Amino acid sequence: MRIYKTFHIVLRDNFNLRMLLIQHMMPLDIRMKYGIFLENPLLENICKRYYLSYTIAAQN
């Protein structure tokens, strides 16, 4: 809801996005469970090239 209110982008009905997030969340859950920190070497590049997408994803 916050993404819609802030950016006026509807993601709720995007099935492909949901499936990709599920695939991403399973390894994340394991890393969180065992306290494994993983640094993303591409993060700086992602922030520059995909600024809007990164900003939307960083919403709390």
PQR file of N, CA, C, O and H, with PARSE charges and radii, in Angstrom:
ATOM      1  N   MET A   1       0.820  -1.186   0.000 -0.4000 1.5000
ATOM      2  CA  MET A   1       0.000   0.000   0.000 -0.0000 2.0000
ATOM      3  C   MET A   1       0.870   1.257   0.000  0.5500 1.7000
ATOM      4  O   MET A   1       0.532   2.254  -0.638 -0.5500 1.4000
ATOM      5  N   ARG A   2       1.987   1.200   0.718 -0.4000 1.5000
ATOM      6  CA  ARG A   2       2.868   2.363   0.797 -0.0000 2.0000
ATOM      7  C   ARG A   2       3.451   2.717  -0.579  0.5500 1.7000
ATOM      8  O   ARG A   2       3.572   3.892  -0.925 -0.5500 1.4000
ATOM      9  H   ARG A   2       2.261   0.390   1.236  0.4000 1.0000
ATOM     10  N   ILE A   3       3.803   1.704  -1.344 -0.4000 1.5000
ATOM     11  CA  ILE A   3       4.357   1.968  -2.679 -0.0000 2.0000
ATOM     12  C   ILE A   3       3.309   2.652  -3.552  0.5500 1.7000
ATOM     13  O   ILE A   3       3.625   3.574  -4.304 -0.5500 1.4000
ATOM     14  H   ILE A   3       3.705   0.750  -1.063  0.4000 1.0000
ATOM     15  N   TYR A   4       2.065   2.198  -3.450 -0.4000 1.5000
ATOM     16  CA  TYR A   4       1.010   2.826  -4.239 -0.0000 2.0000
ATOM     17  C   TYR A   4       0.792   4.267  -3.793  0.5500 1.7000
ATOM     18  O   TYR A   4       0.659   5.161  -4.629 -0.5500 1.4000
ATOM     19  H   TYR A   4       1.808   1.449  -2.840  0.4000 1.0000
ATOM     20  N   LYS A   5       0.754   4.498  -2.486 -0.4000 1.5000
ATOM     21  CA  LYS A   5       0.524   5.846  -1.986 -0.0000 2.0000
ATOM     22  C   LYS A   5       1.666   6.797  -2.347  0.5500 1.7000
ATOM     23  O   LYS A   5       1.436   7.968  -2.646 -0.5500 1.4000
ATOM     24  H   LYS A   5       0.862   3.771  -1.807  0.4000 1.0000
ATOM     25  N   THR A   6       2.888   6.287  -2.316 -0.4000 1.5000
ATOM     26  CA  THR A   6       4.041   7.142  -2.583 -0.0000 2.0000
ATOM     27  C   THR A   6       4.304   7.330  -4.073  0.5500 1.7000
ATOM     28  O   THR A   6       4.537   8.448  -4.532 -0.5500 1.4000
ATOM     29  H   THR A   6       3.075   5.336  -2.073  0.4000 1.0000
ATOM     30  N   PHE A   7       4.265   6.219  -4.835 -0.4000 1.5000
ATOM     31  CA  PHE A   7       4.682   6.254  -6.238 -0.0000 2.0000
ATOM     32  C   PHE A   7       3.536   6.056  -7.229  0.5500 1.7000
ATOM     33  O   PHE A   7       3.733   6.216  -8.434 -0.5500 1.4000
ATOM     34  H   PHE A   7       4.076   5.311  -4.463  0.4000 1.0000
ATOM     35  N   HIS A   8       2.342   5.712  -6.742 -0.4000 1.5000
ATOM     36  CA  HIS A   8       1.181   5.433  -7.592 -0.0000 2.0000
ATOM     37  C   HIS A   8       1.468   4.307  -8.579  0.5500 1.7000
ATOM     38  O   HIS A   8       1.117   4.381  -9.757 -0.5500 1.4000
ATOM     39  H   HIS A   8       2.183   5.582  -5.764  0.4000 1.0000
ATOM     40  N   ILE A   9       2.117   3.260  -8.064 -0.4000 1.5000
ATOM     41  CA  ILE A   9       2.435   2.071  -8.864 -0.0000 2.0000
ATOM     42  C   ILE A   9       1.727   0.882  -8.217  0.5500 1.7000
ATOM     43  O   ILE A   9       1.873   0.649  -7.016 -0.5500 1.4000
ATOM     44  H   ILE A   9       2.402   3.200  -7.108  0.4000 1.0000
ATOM     45  N   VAL A  10       0.965   0.133  -9.006 -0.4000 1.5000
ATOM     46  CA  VAL A  10       0.233  -1.021  -8.491 -0.0000 2.0000
ATOM     47  C   VAL A  10       1.049  -2.280  -8.759  0.5500 1.7000
ATOM     48  O   VAL A  10       1.313  -2.629  -9.910 -0.5500 1.4000
ATOM     49  H   VAL A  10       0.847   0.322  -9.981  0.4000 1.0000
ATOM     50  N   LEU A  11       1.446  -2.958  -7.684 -0.4000 1.5000
ATOM     51  CA  LEU A  11       2.222  -4.192  -7.814 -0.0000 2.0000
ATOM     52  C   LEU A  11       1.449  -5.399  -7.293  0.5500 1.7000
ATOM     53  O   LEU A  11       1.904  -6.535  -7.427 -0.5500 1.4000
ATOM     54  H   LEU A  11       1.232  -2.675  -6.749  0.4000 1.0000
ATOM     55  N   ARG A  12       0.308  -5.162  -6.713 -0.4000 1.5000
ATOM     56  CA  ARG A  12      -0.454  -6.207  -6.026 -0.0000 2.0000
ATOM     57  C   ARG A  12      -0.807  -7.384  -6.926  0.5500 1.7000
ATOM     58  O   ARG A  12      -0.753  -8.527  -6.473 -0.5500 1.4000
ATOM     59  H   ARG A  12      -0.062  -4.240  -6.604  0.4000 1.0000
ATOM     60  N   ASP A  13      -1.161  -7.150  -8.162 -0.4000 1.5000
ATOM     61  CA  ASP A  13      -1.625  -8.218  -9.045 -0.0000 2.0000
ATOM     62  C   ASP A  13      -0.546  -8.761  -9.975  0.5500 1.7000
ATOM     63  O   ASP A  13      -0.856  -9.442 -10.953 -0.5500 1.4000
ATOM     64  H   ASP A  13      -1.206  -6.221  -8.530  0.4000 1.0000
ATOM     65  N   ASN A  14       0.701  -8.470  -9.684 -0.4000 1.5000
ATOM     66  CA  ASN A  14       1.794  -8.912 -10.546 -0.0000 2.0000
ATOM     67  C   ASN A  14       2.283 -10.289 -10.078  0.5500 1.7000
ATOM     68  O   ASN A  14       3.102 -10.390  -9.165 -0.5500 1.4000
ATOM     69  H   ASN A  14       0.953  -7.916  -8.891  0.4000 1.0000
ATOM     70  N   PHE A  15       1.773 -11.331 -10.711 -0.4000 1.5000
ATOM     71  CA  PHE A  15       2.097 -12.703 -10.324 -0.0000 2.0000
ATOM     72  C   PHE A  15       3.586 -13.000 -10.492  0.5500 1.7000
ATOM     73  O   PHE A  15       4.188 -13.626  -9.620 -0.5500 1.4000
ATOM     74  H   PHE A  15       1.108 -11.249 -11.453  0.4000 1.0000
ATOM     75  N   ASN A  16       4.186 -12.563 -11.594 -0.4000 1.5000
ATOM     76  CA  ASN A  16       5.606 -12.825 -11.829 -0.0000 2.0000
ATOM     77  C   ASN A  16       6.470 -12.185 -10.747  0.5500 1.7000
ATOM     78  O   ASN A  16       7.438 -12.788 -10.285 -0.5500 1.4000
ATOM     79  H   ASN A  16       3.696 -12.054 -12.303  0.4000 1.0000
ATOM     80  N   LEU A  17       6.126 -10.987 -10.352 -0.4000 1.5000
ATOM     81  CA  LEU A  17       6.865 -10.323  -9.281 -0.0000 2.0000
ATOM     82  C   LEU A  17       6.765 -11.117  -7.989  0.5500 1.7000
ATOM     83  O   LEU A  17       7.761 -11.299  -7.288 -0.5500 1.4000
ATOM     84  H   LEU A  17       5.339 -10.497 -10.728  0.4000 1.0000
ATOM     85  N   ARG A  18       5.578 -11.585  -7.676 -0.4000 1.5000
ATOM     86  CA  ARG A  18       5.398 -12.396  -6.457 -0.0000 2.0000
ATOM     87  C   ARG A  18       6.252 -13.662  -6.492  0.5500 1.7000
ATOM     88  O   ARG A  18       6.877 -14.016  -5.492 -0.5500 1.4000
ATOM     89  H   ARG A  18       4.769 -11.437  -8.246  0.4000 1.0000
ATOM     90  N   MET A  19       6.282 -14.334  -7.620 -0.4000 1.5000
ATOM     91  CA  MET A  19       7.067 -15.564  -7.726 -0.0000 2.0000
ATOM     92  C   MET A  19       8.564 -15.279  -7.582  0.5500 1.7000
ATOM     93  O   MET A  19       9.281 -16.034  -6.925 -0.5500 1.4000
ATOM     94  H   MET A  19       5.774 -14.046  -8.432  0.4000 1.0000
ATOM     95  N   LEU A  20       9.027 -14.205  -8.188 -0.4000 1.5000
ATOM     96  CA  LEU A  20      10.444 -13.849  -8.060 -0.0000 2.0000
ATOM     97  C   LEU A  20      10.790 -13.460  -6.629  0.5500 1.7000
ATOM     98  O   LEU A  20      11.876 -13.784  -6.147 -0.5500 1.4000
ATOM     99  H   LEU A  20       8.444 -13.592  -8.722  0.4000 1.0000
ATOM    100  N   LEU A  21       9.893 -12.778  -5.953 -0.4000 1.5000
ATOM    101  CA  LEU A  21      10.137 -12.418  -4.554 -0.0000 2.0000
ATOM    102  C   LEU A  21      10.177 -13.648  -3.658  0.5500 1.7000
ATOM    103  O   LEU A  21      10.987 -13.719  -2.734 -0.5500 1.4000
ATOM    104  H   LEU A  21       9.012 -12.515  -6.344  0.4000 1.0000
ATOM    105  N   ILE A  22       9.314 -14.609  -3.925 -0.4000 1.5000
ATOM    106  CA  ILE A  22       9.325 -15.855  -3.153 -0.0000 2.0000
ATOM    107  C   ILE A  22      10.657 -16.577  -3.343  0.5500 1.7000
ATOM    108  O   ILE A  22      11.235 -17.077  -2.378 -0.5500 1.4000
ATOM    109  H   ILE A  22       8.656 -14.552  -4.676  0.4000 1.0000
ATOM    110  N   GLN A  23      11.139 -16.631  -4.572 -0.4000 1.5000
ATOM    111  CA  GLN A  23      12.430 -17.276  -4.836 -0.0000 2.0000
ATOM    112  C   GLN A  23      13.561 -16.549  -4.112  0.5500 1.7000
ATOM    113  O   GLN A  23      14.526 -17.178  -3.679 -0.5500 1.4000
ATOM    114  H   GLN A  23      10.669 -16.225  -5.356  0.4000 1.0000
ATOM    115  N   HIS A  24      13.448 -15.254  -3.982 -0.4000 1.5000
ATOM    116  CA  HIS A  24      14.464 -14.455  -3.305 -0.0000 2.0000
ATOM    117  C   HIS A  24      14.364 -14.617  -1.782  0.5500 1.7000
ATOM    118  O   HIS A  24      15.382 -14.629  -1.091 -0.5500 1.4000
ATOM    119  H   HIS A  24      12.664 -14.742  -4.334  0.4000 1.0000
ATOM    120  N   MET A  25      13.152 -14.741  -1.268 -0.4000 1.5000
ATOM    121  CA  MET A  25      12.936 -14.761   0.173 -0.0000 2.0000
ATOM    122  C   MET A  25      13.377 -16.068   0.834  0.5500 1.7000
ATOM    123  O   MET A  25      13.757 -16.057   2.005 -0.5500 1.4000
ATOM    124  H   MET A  25      12.324 -14.731  -1.829  0.4000 1.0000
ATOM    125  N   MET A  26      13.338 -17.167   0.132 -0.4000 1.5000
ATOM    126  CA  MET A  26      13.722 -18.444   0.745 -0.0000 2.0000
ATOM    127  C   MET A  26      15.201 -18.452   1.147  0.5500 1.7000
ATOM    128  O   MET A  26      15.506 -18.783   2.293 -0.5500 1.4000
ATOM    129  H   MET A  26      13.029 -17.176  -0.819  0.4000 1.0000
ATOM    130  N   PRO A  27      16.126 -18.100   0.253 -0.5600 1.5000
ATOM    131  CA  PRO A  27      17.528 -18.030   0.698  0.2800 2.0000
ATOM    132  C   PRO A  27      17.748 -16.941   1.748  0.5500 1.7000
ATOM    133  O   PRO A  27      18.574 -17.106   2.646 -0.5500 1.4000
ATOM    134  N   LEU A  28      17.013 -15.827   1.642 -0.4000 1.5000
ATOM    135  CA  LEU A  28      17.124 -14.769   2.639 -0.0000 2.0000
ATOM    136  C   LEU A  28      16.717 -15.274   4.016  0.5500 1.7000
ATOM    137  O   LEU A  28      17.366 -14.957   5.013 -0.5500 1.4000
ATOM    138  H   LEU A  28      16.342 -15.693   0.913  0.4000 1.0000
ATOM    139  N   ASP A  29      15.653 -16.054   4.074 -0.4000 1.5000
ATOM    140  CA  ASP A  29      15.196 -16.615   5.344 -0.0000 2.0000
ATOM    141  C   ASP A  29      16.274 -17.506   5.969  0.5500 1.7000
ATOM    142  O   ASP A  29      16.502 -17.450   7.178 -0.5500 1.4000
ATOM    143  H   ASP A  29      15.126 -16.312   3.264  0.4000 1.0000
ATOM    144  N   ILE A  30      16.922 -18.308   5.163 -0.4000 1.5000
ATOM    145  CA  ILE A  30      17.994 -19.183   5.670 -0.0000 2.0000
ATOM    146  C   ILE A  30      19.163 -18.346   6.182  0.5500 1.7000
ATOM    147  O   ILE A  30      19.701 -18.626   7.254 -0.5500 1.4000
ATOM    148  H   ILE A  30      16.737 -18.353   4.182  0.4000 1.0000
ATOM    149  N   ARG A  31      19.560 -17.320   5.423 -0.4000 1.5000
ATOM    150  CA  ARG A  31      20.665 -16.463   5.867 -0.0000 2.0000
ATOM    151  C   ARG A  31      20.326 -15.749   7.166  0.5500 1.7000
ATOM    152  O   ARG A  31      21.183 -15.617   8.040 -0.5500 1.4000
ATOM    153  H   ARG A  31      19.123 -17.093   4.553  0.4000 1.0000
ATOM    154  N   MET A  32      19.099 -15.292   7.305 -0.4000 1.5000
ATOM    155  CA  MET A  32      18.691 -14.612   8.532 -0.0000 2.0000
ATOM    156  C   MET A  32      18.655 -15.589   9.704  0.5500 1.7000
ATOM    157  O   MET A  32      19.059 -15.244  10.814 -0.5500 1.4000
ATOM    158  H   MET A  32      18.403 -15.399   6.595  0.4000 1.0000
ATOM    159  N   LYS A  33      18.179 -16.788   9.461 -0.4000 1.5000
ATOM    160  CA  LYS A  33      18.074 -17.804  10.513 -0.0000 2.0000
ATOM    161  C   LYS A  33      19.445 -18.139  11.099  0.5500 1.7000
ATOM    162  O   LYS A  33      19.566 -18.348  12.306 -0.5500 1.4000
ATOM    163  H   LYS A  33      17.851 -17.068   8.559  0.4000 1.0000
ATOM    164  N   TYR A  34      20.467 -18.191  10.266 -0.4000 1.5000
ATOM    165  CA  TYR A  34      21.797 -18.567  10.713 -0.0000 2.0000
ATOM    166  C   TYR A  34      22.750 -17.379  10.841  0.5500 1.7000
ATOM    167  O   TYR A  34      23.946 -17.564  11.068 -0.5500 1.4000
ATOM    168  H   TYR A  34      20.369 -18.020   9.286  0.4000 1.0000
ATOM    169  N   GLY A  35      22.233 -16.177  10.699 -0.4000 1.5000
ATOM    170  CA  GLY A  35      23.049 -14.978  10.883 -0.0000 2.0000
ATOM    171  C   GLY A  35      24.141 -14.810   9.842  0.5500 1.7000
ATOM    172  O   GLY A  35      25.225 -14.313  10.148 -0.5500 1.4000
ATOM    173  H   GLY A  35      21.262 -16.026  10.515  0.4000 1.0000
ATOM    174  N   ILE A  36      23.859 -15.220   8.615 -0.4000 1.5000
ATOM    175  CA  ILE A  36      24.835 -15.119   7.530 -0.0000 2.0000
ATOM    176  C   ILE A  36      24.637 -13.794   6.814  0.5500 1.7000
ATOM    177  O   ILE A  36      23.575 -13.538   6.247 -0.5500 1.4000
ATOM    178  H   ILE A  36      22.979 -15.624   8.366  0.4000 1.0000
ATOM    179  N   PHE A  37      25.660 -12.957   6.840 -0.4000 1.5000
ATOM    180  CA  PHE A  37      25.603 -11.671   6.145 -0.0000 2.0000
ATOM    181  C   PHE A  37      26.211 -11.836   4.767  0.5500 1.7000
ATOM    182  O   PHE A  37      27.294 -12.402   4.619 -0.5500 1.4000
ATOM    183  H   PHE A  37      26.524 -13.165   7.300  0.4000 1.0000
ATOM    184  N   LEU A  38      25.521 -11.346   3.772 -0.4000 1.5000
ATOM    185  CA  LEU A  38      25.991 -11.457   2.396 -0.0000 2.0000
ATOM    186  C   LEU A  38      26.058 -10.065   1.794  0.5500 1.7000
ATOM    187  O   LEU A  38      25.034  -9.401   1.639 -0.5500 1.4000
ATOM    188  H   LEU A  38      24.641 -10.885   3.891  0.4000 1.0000
ATOM    189  N   GLU A  39      27.243  -9.629   1.459 -0.4000 1.5000
ATOM    190  CA  GLU A  39      27.431  -8.316   0.846 -0.0000 2.0000
ATOM    191  C   GLU A  39      27.185  -8.424  -0.661  0.5500 1.7000
ATOM    192  O   GLU A  39      27.661  -9.354  -1.312 -0.5500 1.4000
ATOM    193  H   GLU A  39      28.075 -10.168   1.584  0.4000 1.0000
ATOM    194  N   ASN A  40      26.450  -7.476  -1.196 -0.4000 1.5000
ATOM    195  CA  ASN A  40      26.156  -7.473  -2.623 -0.0000 2.0000
ATOM    196  C   ASN A  40      27.175  -6.586  -3.332  0.5500 1.7000
ATOM    197  O   ASN A  40      27.149  -5.366  -3.165 -0.5500 1.4000
ATOM    198  H   ASN A  40      26.064  -6.720  -0.667  0.4000 1.0000
ATOM    199  N   PRO A  41      28.073  -7.179  -4.124 -0.5600 1.5000
ATOM    200  CA  PRO A  41      29.091  -6.377  -4.805  0.2800 2.0000
ATOM    201  C   PRO A  41      28.514  -5.496  -5.914  0.5500 1.7000
ATOM    202  O   PRO A  41      29.193  -4.592  -6.401 -0.5500 1.4000
ATOM    203  N   LEU A  42      27.287  -5.749  -6.310 -0.4000 1.5000
ATOM    204  CA  LEU A  42      26.657  -4.978  -7.378 -0.0000 2.0000
ATOM    205  C   LEU A  42      25.778  -3.848  -6.854  0.5500 1.7000
ATOM    206  O   LEU A  42      25.189  -3.112  -7.646 -0.5500 1.4000
ATOM    207  H   LEU A  42      26.735  -6.484  -5.915  0.4000 1.0000
ATOM    208  N   LEU A  43      25.679  -3.697  -5.539 -0.4000 1.5000
ATOM    209  CA  LEU A  43      24.737  -2.758  -4.953 -0.0000 2.0000
ATOM    210  C   LEU A  43      24.931  -1.327  -5.450  0.5500 1.7000
ATOM    211  O   LEU A  43      23.957  -0.663  -5.804 -0.5500 1.4000
ATOM    212  H   LEU A  43      26.157  -4.295  -4.896  0.4000 1.0000
ATOM    213  N   GLU A  44      26.147  -0.853  -5.480 -0.4000 1.5000
ATOM    214  CA  GLU A  44      26.399   0.525  -5.931 -0.0000 2.0000
ATOM    215  C   GLU A  44      25.950   0.718  -7.379  0.5500 1.7000
ATOM    216  O   GLU A  44      25.341   1.732  -7.719 -0.5500 1.4000
ATOM    217  H   GLU A  44      26.938  -1.393  -5.192  0.4000 1.0000
ATOM    218  N   ASN A  45      26.251  -0.251  -8.211 -0.4000 1.5000
ATOM    219  CA  ASN A  45      25.855  -0.187  -9.615 -0.0000 2.0000
ATOM    220  C   ASN A  45      24.329  -0.230  -9.750  0.5500 1.7000
ATOM    221  O   ASN A  45      23.753   0.491 -10.565 -0.5500 1.4000
ATOM    222  H   ASN A  45      26.745  -1.075  -7.935  0.4000 1.0000
ATOM    223  N   ILE A  46      23.686  -1.069  -8.954 -0.4000 1.5000
ATOM    224  CA  ILE A  46      22.227  -1.160  -8.982 -0.0000 2.0000
ATOM    225  C   ILE A  46      21.610   0.174  -8.574  0.5500 1.7000
ATOM    226  O   ILE A  46      20.656   0.635  -9.200 -0.5500 1.4000
ATOM    227  H   ILE A  46      24.154  -1.654  -8.291  0.4000 1.0000
ATOM    228  N   CYS A  47      22.150   0.792  -7.531 -0.4000 1.5000
ATOM    229  CA  CYS A  47      21.617   2.077  -7.058 -0.0000 2.0000
ATOM    230  C   CYS A  47      21.701   3.152  -8.135  0.5500 1.7000
ATOM    231  O   CYS A  47      20.803   3.985  -8.259 -0.5500 1.4000
ATOM    232  H   CYS A  47      22.925   0.418  -7.022  0.4000 1.0000
ATOM    233  N   LYS A  48      22.757   3.134  -8.896 -0.4000 1.5000
ATOM    234  CA  LYS A  48      22.941   4.154  -9.940 -0.0000 2.0000
ATOM    235  C   LYS A  48      22.080   3.874 -11.175  0.5500 1.7000
ATOM    236  O   LYS A  48      21.422   4.777 -11.692 -0.5500 1.4000
ATOM    237  H   LYS A  48      23.487   2.458  -8.796  0.4000 1.0000
ATOM    238  N   ARG A  49      22.085   2.642 -11.638 -0.4000 1.5000
ATOM    239  CA  ARG A  49      21.394   2.311 -12.888 -0.0000 2.0000
ATOM    240  C   ARG A  49      19.890   2.168 -12.735  0.5500 1.7000
ATOM    241  O   ARG A  49      19.132   2.470 -13.656 -0.5500 1.4000
ATOM    242  H   ARG A  49      22.620   1.908 -11.218  0.4000 1.0000
ATOM    243  N   TYR A  50      19.460   1.704 -11.562 -0.4000 1.5000
ATOM    244  CA  TYR A  50      18.040   1.434 -11.334 -0.0000 2.0000
ATOM    245  C   TYR A  50      17.564   2.209 -10.106  0.5500 1.7000
ATOM    246  O   TYR A  50      17.036   1.634  -9.154 -0.5500 1.4000
ATOM    247  H   TYR A  50      20.076   1.459 -10.813  0.4000 1.0000
ATOM    248  N   TYR A  51      17.760   3.508 -10.152 -0.4000 1.5000
ATOM    249  CA  TYR A  51      17.495   4.344  -8.978 -0.0000 2.0000
ATOM    250  C   TYR A  51      16.048   4.242  -8.502  0.5500 1.7000
ATOM    251  O   TYR A  51      15.801   4.056  -7.310 -0.5500 1.4000
ATOM    252  H   TYR A  51      18.188   3.975 -10.925  0.4000 1.0000
ATOM    253  N   LEU A  52      15.100   4.361  -9.411 -0.4000 1.5000
ATOM    254  CA  LEU A  52      13.696   4.305  -9.016 -0.0000 2.0000
ATOM    255  C   LEU A  52      13.352   2.933  -8.433  0.5500 1.7000
ATOM    256  O   LEU A  52      12.716   2.855  -7.382 -0.5500 1.4000
ATOM    257  H   LEU A  52      15.301   4.512 -10.379  0.4000 1.0000
ATOM    258  N   SER A  53      13.758   1.871  -9.089 -0.4000 1.5000
ATOM    259  CA  SER A  53      13.474   0.529  -8.588 -0.0000 2.0000
ATOM    260  C   SER A  53      14.096   0.307  -7.210  0.5500 1.7000
ATOM    261  O   SER A  53      13.466  -0.270  -6.323 -0.5500 1.4000
ATOM    262  H   SER A  53      14.275   1.935  -9.943  0.4000 1.0000
ATOM    263  N   TYR A  54      15.318   0.762  -7.039 -0.4000 1.5000
ATOM    264  CA  TYR A  54      15.994   0.613  -5.751 -0.0000 2.0000
ATOM    265  C   TYR A  54      15.268   1.424  -4.680  0.5500 1.7000
ATOM    266  O   TYR A  54      15.085   0.946  -3.561 -0.5500 1.4000
ATOM    267  H   TYR A  54      15.830   1.231  -7.759  0.4000 1.0000
ATOM    268  N   THR A  55      14.861   2.631  -5.008 -0.4000 1.5000
ATOM    269  CA  THR A  55      14.161   3.480  -4.051 -0.0000 2.0000
ATOM    270  C   THR A  55      12.839   2.840  -3.625  0.5500 1.7000
ATOM    271  O   THR A  55      12.484   2.866  -2.447 -0.5500 1.4000
ATOM    272  H   THR A  55      15.010   3.020  -5.917  0.4000 1.0000
ATOM    273  N   ILE A  56      12.123   2.275  -4.573 -0.4000 1.5000
ATOM    274  CA  ILE A  56      10.860   1.605  -4.258 -0.0000 2.0000
ATOM    275  C   ILE A  56      11.115   0.388  -3.364  0.5500 1.7000
ATOM    276  O   ILE A  56      10.394   0.173  -2.389 -0.5500 1.4000
ATOM    277  H   ILE A  56      12.411   2.254  -5.530  0.4000 1.0000
ATOM    278  N   ALA A  57      12.119  -0.394  -3.688 -0.4000 1.5000
ATOM    279  CA  ALA A  57      12.433  -1.592  -2.904 -0.0000 2.0000
ATOM    280  C   ALA A  57      12.899  -1.259  -1.496  0.5500 1.7000
ATOM    281  O   ALA A  57      12.713  -2.060  -0.580 -0.5500 1.4000
ATOM    282  H   ALA A  57      12.704  -0.220  -4.480  0.4000 1.0000
ATOM    283  N   ALA A  58      13.497  -0.099  -1.310 -0.4000 1.5000
ATOM    284  CA  ALA A  58      14.032   0.291  -0.008 -0.0000 2.0000
ATOM    285  C   ALA A  58      12.969   0.873   0.923  0.5500 1.7000
ATOM    286  O   ALA A  58      13.277   1.201   2.069 -0.5500 1.4000
ATOM    287  H   ALA A  58      13.648   0.552  -2.054  0.4000 1.0000
ATOM    288  N   GLN A  59      11.737   1.008   0.460 -0.4000 1.5000
ATOM    289  CA  GLN A  59      10.668   1.550   1.302 -0.0000 2.0000
ATOM    290  C   GLN A  59      10.429   0.628   2.493  0.5500 1.7000
ATOM    291  O   GLN A  59      10.351  -0.588   2.321 -0.5500 1.4000
ATOM    292  H   GLN A  59      11.487   0.741  -0.470  0.4000 1.0000
ATOM    293  N   ASN A  60      10.313   1.183   3.688 -0.4000 1.5000
ATOM    294  CA  ASN A  60      10.064   0.382   4.901 -0.0000 2.0000
ATOM    295  C   ASN A  60       8.596   0.381   5.171  0.5500 1.7000
ATOM    296  O   ASN A  60       8.147  -0.228   6.142 -0.5500 1.4000
ATOM    297  H   ASN A  60      10.376   2.171   3.828  0.4000 1.0000
TER
END
